Amino acid sequence: MKRNMGNADRIIRLLAAIVLGVLSLGNFVSPTVGLLLLAVAGIFLLTSLVGLCPIYSLFGINTCPHKKAI
């Protein structure tokens, strides 16, 4: 599959995954909310590493810069 996430988007998702993981694992929230945050952090981490967001594909969004042919 083709990537649809640019570098800035991937970095933002990676940082968000780290913050959500720290909130969840650091017991800053209730256990139920912590599990939800941990699941969202896992999704953010996976999509940022792969560079493909299924929701972007559904809506036709592409933040990945295209190389222009000369």
CHARMM-style PDB file with segment names, atoms N, HN, CA, C and O in Angstrom:
ATOM      1  N   MET     1       0.823  -1.182   0.000  1.00  0.00      PROA
ATOM      2  CA  MET     1       0.000   0.000   0.000  1.00  0.00      PROA
ATOM      3  C   MET     1       0.869   1.248   0.000  1.00  0.00      PROA
ATOM      4  O   MET     1       2.013   1.234   0.454  1.00  0.00      PROA
ATOM      5  N   LYS     2       0.308   2.305  -0.511  1.00  0.00      PROA
ATOM      6  HN  LYS     2      -0.621   2.317  -0.880  1.00  0.00      PROA
ATOM      7  CA  LYS     2       1.039   3.548  -0.643  1.00  0.00      PROA
ATOM      8  C   LYS     2       0.911   4.396   0.621  1.00  0.00      PROA
ATOM      9  O   LYS     2      -0.160   4.452   1.227  1.00  0.00      PROA
ATOM     10  N   ARG     3       1.983   5.046   1.014  1.00  0.00      PROA
ATOM     11  HN  ARG     3       2.853   5.001   0.522  1.00  0.00      PROA
ATOM     12  CA  ARG     3       1.951   5.914   2.189  1.00  0.00      PROA
ATOM     13  C   ARG     3       1.063   7.113   1.937  1.00  0.00      PROA
ATOM     14  O   ARG     3       0.991   7.619   0.817  1.00  0.00      PROA
ATOM     15  N   ASN     4       0.383   7.569   2.982  1.00  0.00      PROA
ATOM     16  HN  ASN     4       0.441   7.158   3.892  1.00  0.00      PROA
ATOM     17  CA  ASN     4      -0.440   8.758   2.861  1.00  0.00      PROA
ATOM     18  C   ASN     4      -0.214   9.741   4.006  1.00  0.00      PROA
ATOM     19  O   ASN     4      -1.030  10.636   4.230  1.00  0.00      PROA
ATOM     20  N   MET     5       0.896   9.576   4.733  1.00  0.00      PROA
ATOM     21  HN  MET     5       1.559   8.850   4.551  1.00  0.00      PROA
ATOM     22  CA  MET     5       1.226  10.459   5.842  1.00  0.00      PROA
ATOM     23  C   MET     5       2.601  11.080   5.607  1.00  0.00      PROA
ATOM     24  O   MET     5       3.564  10.385   5.282  1.00  0.00      PROA
ATOM     25  N   GLY     6       2.676  12.390   5.776  1.00  0.00      PROA
ATOM     26  HN  GLY     6       1.894  12.955   6.041  1.00  0.00      PROA
ATOM     27  CA  GLY     6       3.940  13.092   5.658  1.00  0.00      PROA
ATOM     28  C   GLY     6       4.752  12.972   6.936  1.00  0.00      PROA
ATOM     29  O   GLY     6       4.269  12.454   7.943  1.00  0.00      PROA
ATOM     30  N   ASN     7       5.985  13.450   6.889  1.00  0.00      PROA
ATOM     31  HN  ASN     7       6.377  13.871   6.071  1.00  0.00      PROA
ATOM     32  CA  ASN     7       6.882  13.341   8.050  1.00  0.00      PROA
ATOM     33  C   ASN     7       6.371  14.106   9.259  1.00  0.00      PROA
ATOM     34  O   ASN     7       6.462  13.617  10.385  1.00  0.00      PROA
ATOM     35  N   ALA     8       5.831  15.309   9.037  1.00  0.00      PROA
ATOM     36  HN  ALA     8       5.758  15.706   8.122  1.00  0.00      PROA
ATOM     37  CA  ALA     8       5.329  16.103  10.167  1.00  0.00      PROA
ATOM     38  C   ALA     8       4.173  15.379  10.851  1.00  0.00      PROA
ATOM     39  O   ALA     8       4.103  15.347  12.079  1.00  0.00      PROA
ATOM     40  N   ASP     9       3.281  14.806  10.078  1.00  0.00      PROA
ATOM     41  HN  ASP     9       3.338  14.832   9.080  1.00  0.00      PROA
ATOM     42  CA  ASP     9       2.147  14.068  10.622  1.00  0.00      PROA
ATOM     43  C   ASP     9       2.618  12.848  11.408  1.00  0.00      PROA
ATOM     44  O   ASP     9       2.077  12.538  12.470  1.00  0.00      PROA
ATOM     45  N   ARG    10       3.615  12.168  10.887  1.00  0.00      PROA
ATOM     46  HN  ARG    10       4.054  12.420  10.024  1.00  0.00      PROA
ATOM     47  CA  ARG    10       4.145  10.986  11.565  1.00  0.00      PROA
ATOM     48  C   ARG    10       4.808  11.349  12.889  1.00  0.00      PROA
ATOM     49  O   ARG    10       4.654  10.630  13.876  1.00  0.00      PROA
ATOM     50  N   ILE    11       5.543  12.457  12.920  1.00  0.00      PROA
ATOM     51  HN  ILE    11       5.668  13.041  12.118  1.00  0.00      PROA
ATOM     52  CA  ILE    11       6.212  12.889  14.148  1.00  0.00      PROA
ATOM     53  C   ILE    11       5.192  13.304  15.200  1.00  0.00      PROA
ATOM     54  O   ILE    11       5.346  12.985  16.379  1.00  0.00      PROA
ATOM     55  N   ILE    12       4.147  14.017  14.774  1.00  0.00      PROA
ATOM     56  HN  ILE    12       4.022  14.276  13.816  1.00  0.00      PROA
ATOM     57  CA  ILE    12       3.104  14.440  15.712  1.00  0.00      PROA
ATOM     58  C   ILE    12       2.414  13.226  16.319  1.00  0.00      PROA
ATOM     59  O   ILE    12       2.160  13.195  17.523  1.00  0.00      PROA
ATOM     60  N   ARG    13       2.108  12.227  15.498  1.00  0.00      PROA
ATOM     61  HN  ARG    13       2.315  12.252  14.519  1.00  0.00      PROA
ATOM     62  CA  ARG    13       1.475  11.014  16.009  1.00  0.00      PROA
ATOM     63  C   ARG    13       2.404  10.246  16.946  1.00  0.00      PROA
ATOM     64  O   ARG    13       1.946   9.687  17.942  1.00  0.00      PROA
ATOM     65  N   LEU    14       3.676  10.211  16.649  1.00  0.00      PROA
ATOM     66  HN  LEU    14       4.049  10.665  15.840  1.00  0.00      PROA
ATOM     67  CA  LEU    14       4.626   9.522  17.511  1.00  0.00      PROA
ATOM     68  C   LEU    14       4.720  10.211  18.871  1.00  0.00      PROA
ATOM     69  O   LEU    14       4.727   9.545  19.906  1.00  0.00      PROA
ATOM     70  N   LEU    15       4.792  11.541  18.869  1.00  0.00      PROA
ATOM     71  HN  LEU    15       4.786  12.082  18.028  1.00  0.00      PROA
ATOM     72  CA  LEU    15       4.834  12.290  20.129  1.00  0.00      PROA
ATOM     73  C   LEU    15       3.537  12.116  20.921  1.00  0.00      PROA
ATOM     74  O   LEU    15       3.567  11.989  22.145  1.00  0.00      PROA
ATOM     75  N   ALA    16       2.400  12.111  20.221  1.00  0.00      PROA
ATOM     76  HN  ALA    16       2.376  12.215  19.227  1.00  0.00      PROA
ATOM     77  CA  ALA    16       1.121  11.900  20.895  1.00  0.00      PROA
ATOM     78  C   ALA    16       1.059  10.504  21.511  1.00  0.00      PROA
ATOM     79  O   ALA    16       0.528  10.332  22.608  1.00  0.00      PROA
ATOM     80  N   ALA    17       1.596   9.513  20.811  1.00  0.00      PROA
ATOM     81  HN  ALA    17       2.027   9.653  19.920  1.00  0.00      PROA
ATOM     82  CA  ALA    17       1.616   8.150  21.343  1.00  0.00      PROA
ATOM     83  C   ALA    17       2.460   8.076  22.608  1.00  0.00      PROA
ATOM     84  O   ALA    17       2.094   7.385  23.559  1.00  0.00      PROA
ATOM     85  N   ILE    18       3.573   8.774  22.625  1.00  0.00      PROA
ATOM     86  HN  ILE    18       3.870   9.335  21.852  1.00  0.00      PROA
ATOM     87  CA  ILE    18       4.432   8.786  23.812  1.00  0.00      PROA
ATOM     88  C   ILE    18       3.710   9.434  24.982  1.00  0.00      PROA
ATOM     89  O   ILE    18       3.730   8.904  26.093  1.00  0.00      PROA
ATOM     90  N   VAL    19       3.068  10.581  24.744  1.00  0.00      PROA
ATOM     91  HN  VAL    19       3.052  11.011  23.841  1.00  0.00      PROA
ATOM     92  CA  VAL    19       2.346  11.286  25.811  1.00  0.00      PROA
ATOM     93  C   VAL    19       1.205  10.418  26.341  1.00  0.00      PROA
ATOM     94  O   VAL    19       1.034  10.297  27.554  1.00  0.00      PROA
ATOM     95  N   LEU    20       0.427   9.818  25.450  1.00  0.00      PROA
ATOM     96  HN  LEU    20       0.566   9.917  24.465  1.00  0.00      PROA
ATOM     97  CA  LEU    20      -0.682   8.974  25.887  1.00  0.00      PROA
ATOM     98  C   LEU    20      -0.186   7.749  26.641  1.00  0.00      PROA
ATOM     99  O   LEU    20      -0.810   7.322  27.613  1.00  0.00      PROA
ATOM    100  N   GLY    21       0.927   7.182  26.201  1.00  0.00      PROA
ATOM    101  HN  GLY    21       1.434   7.528  25.412  1.00  0.00      PROA
ATOM    102  CA  GLY    21       1.502   6.039  26.904  1.00  0.00      PROA
ATOM    103  C   GLY    21       1.973   6.391  28.297  1.00  0.00      PROA
ATOM    104  O   GLY    21       1.771   5.622  29.237  1.00  0.00      PROA
ATOM    105  N   VAL    22       2.599   7.544  28.438  1.00  0.00      PROA
ATOM    106  HN  VAL    22       2.763   8.169  27.675  1.00  0.00      PROA
ATOM    107  CA  VAL    22       3.059   7.989  29.762  1.00  0.00      PROA
ATOM    108  C   VAL    22       1.870   8.248  30.679  1.00  0.00      PROA
ATOM    109  O   VAL    22       1.899   7.872  31.851  1.00  0.00      PROA
ATOM    110  N   LEU    23       0.828   8.885  30.158  1.00  0.00      PROA
ATOM    111  HN  LEU    23       0.804   9.190  29.206  1.00  0.00      PROA
ATOM    112  CA  LEU    23      -0.366   9.123  30.965  1.00  0.00      PROA
ATOM    113  C   LEU    23      -0.998   7.813  31.419  1.00  0.00      PROA
ATOM    114  O   LEU    23      -1.439   7.684  32.561  1.00  0.00      PROA
ATOM    115  N   SER    24      -1.035   6.854  30.516  1.00  0.00      PROA
ATOM    116  HN  SER    24      -0.677   6.959  29.588  1.00  0.00      PROA
ATOM    117  CA  SER    24      -1.658   5.578  30.829  1.00  0.00      PROA
ATOM    118  C   SER    24      -0.828   4.748  31.802  1.00  0.00      PROA
ATOM    119  O   SER    24      -1.347   4.254  32.802  1.00  0.00      PROA
ATOM    120  N   LEU    25       0.438   4.600  31.514  1.00  0.00      PROA
ATOM    121  HN  LEU    25       0.860   5.001  30.701  1.00  0.00      PROA
ATOM    122  CA  LEU    25       1.289   3.741  32.332  1.00  0.00      PROA
ATOM    123  C   LEU    25       1.751   4.404  33.621  1.00  0.00      PROA
ATOM    124  O   LEU    25       2.182   3.725  34.553  1.00  0.00      PROA
ATOM    125  N   GLY    26       1.661   5.735  33.677  1.00  0.00      PROA
ATOM    126  HN  GLY    26       1.311   6.287  32.921  1.00  0.00      PROA
ATOM    127  CA  GLY    26       2.071   6.452  34.884  1.00  0.00      PROA
ATOM    128  C   GLY    26       0.973   6.600  35.906  1.00  0.00      PROA
ATOM    129  O   GLY    26       1.152   7.295  36.906  1.00  0.00      PROA
ATOM    130  N   ASN    27      -0.171   5.957  35.679  1.00  0.00      PROA
ATOM    131  HN  ASN    27      -0.317   5.392  34.867  1.00  0.00      PROA
ATOM    132  CA  ASN    27      -1.318   6.001  36.592  1.00  0.00      PROA
ATOM    133  C   ASN    27      -1.801   7.420  36.860  1.00  0.00      PROA
ATOM    134  O   ASN    27      -2.167   7.748  37.989  1.00  0.00      PROA
ATOM    135  N   PHE    28      -1.803   8.263  35.829  1.00  0.00      PROA
ATOM    136  HN  PHE    28      -1.506   7.997  34.913  1.00  0.00      PROA
ATOM    137  CA  PHE    28      -2.323   9.613  35.955  1.00  0.00      PROA
ATOM    138  C   PHE    28      -3.827   9.659  35.721  1.00  0.00      PROA
ATOM    139  O   PHE    28      -4.473  10.663  36.020  1.00  0.00      PROA
ATOM    140  N   VAL    29      -4.386   8.576  35.187  1.00  0.00      PROA
ATOM    141  HN  VAL    29      -3.861   7.760  34.944  1.00  0.00      PROA
ATOM    142  CA  VAL    29      -5.815   8.489  34.896  1.00  0.00      PROA
ATOM    143  C   VAL    29      -6.347   7.184  35.471  1.00  0.00      PROA
ATOM    144  O   VAL    29      -5.580   6.331  35.917  1.00  0.00      PROA
ATOM    145  N   SER    30      -7.672   7.038  35.455  1.00  0.00      PROA
ATOM    146  HN  SER    30      -8.295   7.732  35.093  1.00  0.00      PROA
ATOM    147  CA  SER    30      -8.269   5.811  35.982  1.00  0.00      PROA
ATOM    148  C   SER    30      -7.881   4.622  35.093  1.00  0.00      PROA
ATOM    149  O   SER    30      -7.508   4.813  33.935  1.00  0.00      PROA
ATOM    150  N   PRO    31      -7.964   3.417  35.618  1.00  0.00      PROA
ATOM    151  CA  PRO    31      -7.557   2.236  34.832  1.00  0.00      PROA
ATOM    152  C   PRO    31      -8.328   2.066  33.525  1.00  0.00      PROA
ATOM    153  O   PRO    31      -7.744   1.663  32.519  1.00  0.00      PROA
ATOM    154  N   THR    32      -9.614   2.361  33.521  1.00  0.00      PROA
ATOM    155  HN  THR    32     -10.088   2.688  34.339  1.00  0.00      PROA
ATOM    156  CA  THR    32     -10.404   2.212  32.297  1.00  0.00      PROA
ATOM    157  C   THR    32      -9.954   3.214  31.244  1.00  0.00      PROA
ATOM    158  O   THR    32      -9.754   2.850  30.085  1.00  0.00      PROA
ATOM    159  N   VAL    33      -9.797   4.454  31.634  1.00  0.00      PROA
ATOM    160  HN  VAL    33      -9.960   4.750  32.575  1.00  0.00      PROA
ATOM    161  CA  VAL    33      -9.327   5.483  30.709  1.00  0.00      PROA
ATOM    162  C   VAL    33      -7.895   5.176  30.285  1.00  0.00      PROA
ATOM    163  O   VAL    33      -7.514   5.434  29.143  1.00  0.00      PROA
ATOM    164  N   GLY    34      -7.107   4.628  31.197  1.00  0.00      PROA
ATOM    165  HN  GLY    34      -7.417   4.419  32.125  1.00  0.00      PROA
ATOM    166  CA  GLY    34      -5.732   4.258  30.884  1.00  0.00      PROA
ATOM    167  C   GLY    34      -5.651   3.212  29.784  1.00  0.00      PROA
ATOM    168  O   GLY    34      -4.804   3.310  28.896  1.00  0.00      PROA
ATOM    169  N   LEU    35      -6.519   2.215  29.835  1.00  0.00      PROA
ATOM    170  HN  LEU    35      -7.206   2.135  30.556  1.00  0.00      PROA
ATOM    171  CA  LEU    35      -6.535   1.197  28.784  1.00  0.00      PROA
ATOM    172  C   LEU    35      -6.946   1.785  27.450  1.00  0.00      PROA
ATOM    173  O   LEU    35      -6.392   1.427  26.410  1.00  0.00      PROA
ATOM    174  N   LEU    36      -7.916   2.689  27.474  1.00  0.00      PROA
ATOM    175  HN  LEU    36      -8.366   2.980  28.318  1.00  0.00      PROA
ATOM    176  CA  LEU    36      -8.346   3.348  26.247  1.00  0.00      PROA
ATOM    177  C   LEU    36      -7.216   4.189  25.661  1.00  0.00      PROA
ATOM    178  O   LEU    36      -6.975   4.154  24.454  1.00  0.00      PROA
ATOM    179  N   LEU    37      -6.521   4.946  26.516  1.00  0.00      PROA
ATOM    180  HN  LEU    37      -6.717   4.974  27.496  1.00  0.00      PROA
ATOM    181  CA  LEU    37      -5.398   5.762  26.053  1.00  0.00      PROA
ATOM    182  C   LEU    37      -4.265   4.894  25.519  1.00  0.00      PROA
ATOM    183  O   LEU    37      -3.614   5.252  24.538  1.00  0.00      PROA
ATOM    184  N   LEU    38      -4.034   3.772  26.153  1.00  0.00      PROA
ATOM    185  HN  LEU    38      -4.563   3.481  26.950  1.00  0.00      PROA
ATOM    186  CA  LEU    38      -2.985   2.857  25.699  1.00  0.00      PROA
ATOM    187  C   LEU    38      -3.329   2.266  24.326  1.00  0.00      PROA
ATOM    188  O   LEU    38      -2.444   2.088  23.489  1.00  0.00      PROA
ATOM    189  N   ALA    39      -4.596   1.966  24.096  1.00  0.00      PROA
ATOM    190  HN  ALA    39      -5.316   2.110  24.776  1.00  0.00      PROA
ATOM    191  CA  ALA    39      -5.018   1.457  22.791  1.00  0.00      PROA
ATOM    192  C   ALA    39      -4.843   2.529  21.709  1.00  0.00      PROA
ATOM    193  O   ALA    39      -4.358   2.238  20.616  1.00  0.00      PROA
ATOM    194  N   VAL    40      -5.234   3.753  22.015  1.00  0.00      PROA
ATOM    195  HN  VAL    40      -5.628   3.989  22.903  1.00  0.00      PROA
ATOM    196  CA  VAL    40      -5.072   4.852  21.049  1.00  0.00      PROA
ATOM    197  C   VAL    40      -3.589   5.107  20.792  1.00  0.00      PROA
ATOM    198  O   VAL    40      -3.196   5.363  19.654  1.00  0.00      PROA
ATOM    199  N   ALA    41      -2.768   5.041  21.832  1.00  0.00      PROA
ATOM    200  HN  ALA    41      -3.088   4.833  22.756  1.00  0.00      PROA
ATOM    201  CA  ALA    41      -1.325   5.225  21.668  1.00  0.00      PROA
ATOM    202  C   ALA    41      -0.740   4.143  20.766  1.00  0.00      PROA
ATOM    203  O   ALA    41       0.129   4.428  19.941  1.00  0.00      PROA
ATOM    204  N   GLY    42      -1.205   2.914  20.915  1.00  0.00      PROA
ATOM    205  HN  GLY    42      -1.911   2.683  21.584  1.00  0.00      PROA
ATOM    206  CA  GLY    42      -0.731   1.827  20.061  1.00  0.00      PROA
ATOM    207  C   GLY    42      -1.096   2.039  18.602  1.00  0.00      PROA
ATOM    208  O   GLY    42      -0.294   1.771  17.707  1.00  0.00      PROA
ATOM    209  N   ILE    43      -2.310   2.522  18.368  1.00  0.00      PROA
ATOM    210  HN  ILE    43      -2.961   2.739  19.095  1.00  0.00      PROA
ATOM    211  CA  ILE    43      -2.740   2.808  16.992  1.00  0.00      PROA
ATOM    212  C   ILE    43      -1.903   3.938  16.408  1.00  0.00      PROA
ATOM    213  O   ILE    43      -1.445   3.846  15.269  1.00  0.00      PROA
ATOM    214  N   PHE    44      -1.699   5.008  17.185  1.00  0.00      PROA
ATOM    215  HN  PHE    44      -2.072   5.082  18.110  1.00  0.00      PROA
ATOM    216  CA  PHE    44      -0.873   6.122  16.720  1.00  0.00      PROA
ATOM    217  C   PHE    44       0.552   5.658  16.417  1.00  0.00      PROA
ATOM    218  O   PHE    44       1.129   6.045  15.401  1.00  0.00      PROA
ATOM    219  N   LEU    45       1.109   4.841  17.285  1.00  0.00      PROA
ATOM    220  HN  LEU    45       0.640   4.527  18.110  1.00  0.00      PROA
ATOM    221  CA  LEU    45       2.469   4.341  17.083  1.00  0.00      PROA
ATOM    222  C   LEU    45       2.558   3.502  15.809  1.00  0.00      PROA
ATOM    223  O   LEU    45       3.479   3.675  15.011  1.00  0.00      PROA
ATOM    224  N   LEU    46       1.610   2.603  15.624  1.00  0.00      PROA
ATOM    225  HN  LEU    46       0.862   2.462  16.272  1.00  0.00      PROA
ATOM    226  CA  LEU    46       1.619   1.738  14.447  1.00  0.00      PROA
ATOM    227  C   LEU    46       1.470   2.539  13.158  1.00  0.00      PROA
ATOM    228  O   LEU    46       2.204   2.308  12.197  1.00  0.00      PROA
ATOM    229  N   THR    47       0.530   3.472  13.130  1.00  0.00      PROA
ATOM    230  HN  THR    47      -0.067   3.659  13.911  1.00  0.00      PROA
ATOM    231  CA  THR    47       0.325   4.250  11.904  1.00  0.00      PROA
ATOM    232  C   THR    47       1.499   5.176  11.621  1.00  0.00      PROA
ATOM    233  O   THR    47       1.822   5.422  10.458  1.00  0.00      PROA
ATOM    234  N   SER    48       2.143   5.696  12.666  1.00  0.00      PROA
ATOM    235  HN  SER    48       1.881   5.496  13.610  1.00  0.00      PROA
ATOM    236  CA  SER    48       3.291   6.576  12.431  1.00  0.00      PROA
ATOM    237  C   SER    48       4.499   5.790  11.924  1.00  0.00      PROA
ATOM    238  O   SER    48       5.271   6.308  11.118  1.00  0.00      PROA
ATOM    239  N   LEU    49       4.674   4.572  12.373  1.00  0.00      PROA
ATOM    240  HN  LEU    49       4.046   4.151  13.029  1.00  0.00      PROA
ATOM    241  CA  LEU    49       5.794   3.765  11.904  1.00  0.00      PROA
ATOM    242  C   LEU    49       5.584   3.272  10.478  1.00  0.00      PROA
ATOM    243  O   LEU    49       6.532   3.210   9.696  1.00  0.00      PROA
ATOM    244  N   VAL    50       4.351   2.924  10.137  1.00  0.00      PROA
ATOM    245  HN  VAL    50       3.580   2.974  10.772  1.00  0.00      PROA
ATOM    246  CA  VAL    50       4.049   2.408   8.803  1.00  0.00      PROA
ATOM    247  C   VAL    50       3.898   3.542   7.798  1.00  0.00      PROA
ATOM    248  O   VAL    50       4.248   3.386   6.628  1.00  0.00      PROA
ATOM    249  N   GLY    51       3.379   4.683   8.247  1.00  0.00      PROA
ATOM    250  HN  GLY    51       3.095   4.809   9.197  1.00  0.00      PROA
ATOM    251  CA  GLY    51       3.175   5.818   7.352  1.00  0.00      PROA
ATOM    252  C   GLY    51       1.869   5.745   6.587  1.00  0.00      PROA
ATOM    253  O   GLY    51       1.697   6.428   5.578  1.00  0.00      PROA
ATOM    254  N   LEU    52       0.951   4.923   7.059  1.00  0.00      PROA
ATOM    255  HN  LEU    52       1.091   4.368   7.879  1.00  0.00      PROA
ATOM    256  CA  LEU    52      -0.328   4.739   6.390  1.00  0.00      PROA
ATOM    257  C   LEU    52      -1.449   4.843   7.410  1.00  0.00      PROA
ATOM    258  O   LEU    52      -1.448   4.139   8.421  1.00  0.00      PROA
ATOM    259  N   CYS    53      -2.409   5.727   7.141  1.00  0.00      PROA
ATOM    260  HN  CYS    53      -2.410   6.298   6.320  1.00  0.00      PROA
ATOM    261  CA  CYS    53      -3.558   5.894   8.015  1.00  0.00      PROA
ATOM    262  C   CYS    53      -4.810   5.447   7.261  1.00  0.00      PROA
ATOM    263  O   CYS    53      -5.158   6.045   6.243  1.00  0.00      PROA
ATOM    264  N   PRO    54      -5.492   4.405   7.742  1.00  0.00      PROA
ATOM    265  CA  PRO    54      -6.687   3.926   7.049  1.00  0.00      PROA
ATOM    266  C   PRO    54      -7.806   4.972   6.995  1.00  0.00      PROA
ATOM    267  O   PRO    54      -8.551   5.020   6.016  1.00  0.00      PROA
ATOM    268  N   ILE    55      -7.930   5.789   8.005  1.00  0.00      PROA
ATOM    269  HN  ILE    55      -7.324   5.750   8.800  1.00  0.00      PROA
ATOM    270  CA  ILE    55      -8.973   6.825   8.003  1.00  0.00      PROA
ATOM    271  C   ILE    55      -8.669   7.874   6.939  1.00  0.00      PROA
ATOM    272  O   ILE    55      -9.586   8.374   6.287  1.00  0.00      PROA
ATOM    273  N   TYR    56      -7.398   8.212   6.756  1.00  0.00      PROA
ATOM    274  HN  TYR    56      -6.653   7.805   7.285  1.00  0.00      PROA
ATOM    275  CA  TYR    56      -7.022   9.131   5.682  1.00  0.00      PROA
ATOM    276  C   TYR    56      -7.423   8.555   4.327  1.00  0.00      PROA
ATOM    277  O   TYR    56      -7.888   9.283   3.450  1.00  0.00      PROA
ATOM    278  N   SER    57      -7.242   7.245   4.162  1.00  0.00      PROA
ATOM    279  HN  SER    57      -6.865   6.654   4.875  1.00  0.00      PROA
ATOM    280  CA  SER    57      -7.597   6.601   2.902  1.00  0.00      PROA
ATOM    281  C   SER    57      -9.101   6.688   2.635  1.00  0.00      PROA
ATOM    282  O   SER    57      -9.522   6.895   1.497  1.00  0.00      PROA
ATOM    283  N   LEU    58      -9.909   6.528   3.689  1.00  0.00      PROA
ATOM    284  HN  LEU    58      -9.567   6.359   4.613  1.00  0.00      PROA
ATOM    285  CA  LEU    58     -11.356   6.609   3.527  1.00  0.00      PROA
ATOM    286  C   LEU    58     -11.810   7.975   3.033  1.00  0.00      PROA
ATOM    287  O   LEU    58     -12.718   8.075   2.208  1.00  0.00      PROA
ATOM    288  N   PHE    59     -11.173   9.030   3.542  1.00  0.00      PROA
ATOM    289  HN  PHE    59     -10.435   8.949   4.213  1.00  0.00      PROA
ATOM    290  CA  PHE    59     -11.571  10.387   3.194  1.00  0.00      PROA
ATOM    291  C   PHE    59     -10.736  10.999   2.072  1.00  0.00      PROA
ATOM    292  O   PHE    59     -10.964  12.149   1.695  1.00  0.00      PROA
ATOM    293  N   GLY    60      -9.782  10.257   1.538  1.00  0.00      PROA
ATOM    294  HN  GLY    60      -9.597   9.323   1.845  1.00  0.00      PROA
ATOM    295  CA  GLY    60      -8.962  10.745   0.430  1.00  0.00      PROA
ATOM    296  C   GLY    60      -7.938  11.787   0.834  1.00  0.00      PROA
ATOM    297  O   GLY    60      -7.523  12.597   0.006  1.00  0.00      PROA
ATOM    298  N   ILE    61      -7.523  11.781   2.095  1.00  0.00      PROA
ATOM    299  HN  ILE    61      -7.860  11.123   2.768  1.00  0.00      PROA
ATOM    300  CA  ILE    61      -6.529  12.734   2.587  1.00  0.00      PROA
ATOM    301  C   ILE    61      -5.140  12.158   2.371  1.00  0.00      PROA
ATOM    302  O   ILE    61      -4.911  10.968   2.589  1.00  0.00      PROA
ATOM    303  N   ASN    62      -4.213  13.007   1.940  1.00  0.00      PROA
ATOM    304  HN  ASN    62      -4.398  13.974   1.763  1.00  0.00      PROA
ATOM    305  CA  ASN    62      -2.837  12.587   1.725  1.00  0.00      PROA
ATOM    306  C   ASN    62      -1.922  13.735   2.132  1.00  0.00      PROA
ATOM    307  O   ASN    62      -1.896  14.772   1.469  1.00  0.00      PROA
ATOM    308  N   THR    63      -1.168  13.559   3.223  1.00  0.00      PROA
ATOM    309  HN  THR    63      -1.189  12.717   3.762  1.00  0.00      PROA
ATOM    310  CA  THR    63      -0.237  14.589   3.676  1.00  0.00      PROA
ATOM    311  C   THR    63       1.188  14.301   3.260  1.00  0.00      PROA
ATOM    312  O   THR    63       2.103  15.050   3.602  1.00  0.00      PROA
ATOM    313  N   CYS    64       1.382  13.215   2.521  1.00  0.00      PROA
ATOM    314  HN  CYS    64       0.639  12.607   2.243  1.00  0.00      PROA
ATOM    315  CA  CYS    64       2.714  12.839   2.047  1.00  0.00      PROA
ATOM    316  C   CYS    64       3.053  13.665   0.816  1.00  0.00      PROA
ATOM    317  O   CYS    64       2.280  13.685  -0.142  1.00  0.00      PROA
ATOM    318  N   PRO    65       4.206  14.354   0.822  1.00  0.00      PROA
ATOM    319  CA  PRO    65       4.561  15.148  -0.357  1.00  0.00      PROA
ATOM    320  C   PRO    65       4.881  14.250  -1.546  1.00  0.00      PROA
ATOM    321  O   PRO    65       5.516  13.205  -1.407  1.00  0.00      PROA
ATOM    322  N   HSD    66       4.433  14.679  -2.698  1.00  0.00      PROA
ATOM    323  HN  HSD    66       3.917  15.529  -2.810  1.00  0.00      PROA
ATOM    324  CA  HSD    66       4.682  13.926  -3.929  1.00  0.00      PROA
ATOM    325  C   HSD    66       5.934  14.457  -4.618  1.00  0.00      PROA
ATOM    326  O   HSD    66       6.188  15.661  -4.633  1.00  0.00      PROA
ATOM    327  N   LYS    67       6.707  13.544  -5.184  1.00  0.00      PROA
ATOM    328  HN  LYS    67       6.501  12.566  -5.171  1.00  0.00      PROA
ATOM    329  CA  LYS    67       7.871  13.948  -5.972  1.00  0.00      PROA
ATOM    330  C   LYS    67       7.393  14.283  -7.369  1.00  0.00      PROA
ATOM    331  O   LYS    67       6.709  13.485  -8.010  1.00  0.00      PROA
ATOM    332  N   LYS    68       7.749  15.447  -7.831  1.00  0.00      PROA
ATOM    333  HN  LYS    68       8.304  16.095  -7.310  1.00  0.00      PROA
ATOM    334  CA  LYS    68       7.320  15.876  -9.151  1.00  0.00      PROA
ATOM    335  C   LYS    68       8.335  15.414 -10.209  1.00  0.00      PROA
ATOM    336  O   LYS    68       9.544  15.580 -10.042  1.00  0.00      PROA
ATOM    337  N   ALA    69       7.827  14.845 -11.273  1.00  0.00      PROA
ATOM    338  HN  ALA    69       6.846  14.711 -11.409  1.00  0.00      PROA
ATOM    339  CA  ALA    69       8.686  14.386 -12.360  1.00  0.00      PROA
ATOM    340  C   ALA    69       9.069  15.591 -13.241  1.00  0.00      PROA
ATOM    341  O   ALA    69       8.248  16.459 -13.536  1.00  0.00      PROA
ATOM    342  N   ILE    70      10.326  15.605 -13.641  1.00  0.00      PROA
ATOM    343  HN  ILE    70      10.993  14.900 -13.401  1.00  0.00      PROA
ATOM    344  CA  ILE    70      10.807  16.713 -14.481  1.00  0.00      PROA
ATOM    345  C   ILE    70      10.769  16.297 -15.928  1.00  0.00      PROA
ATOM    346  OT1 ILE    70      11.132  17.080 -16.806  1.00  0.00      PROA
TER     347      ILE     70
END
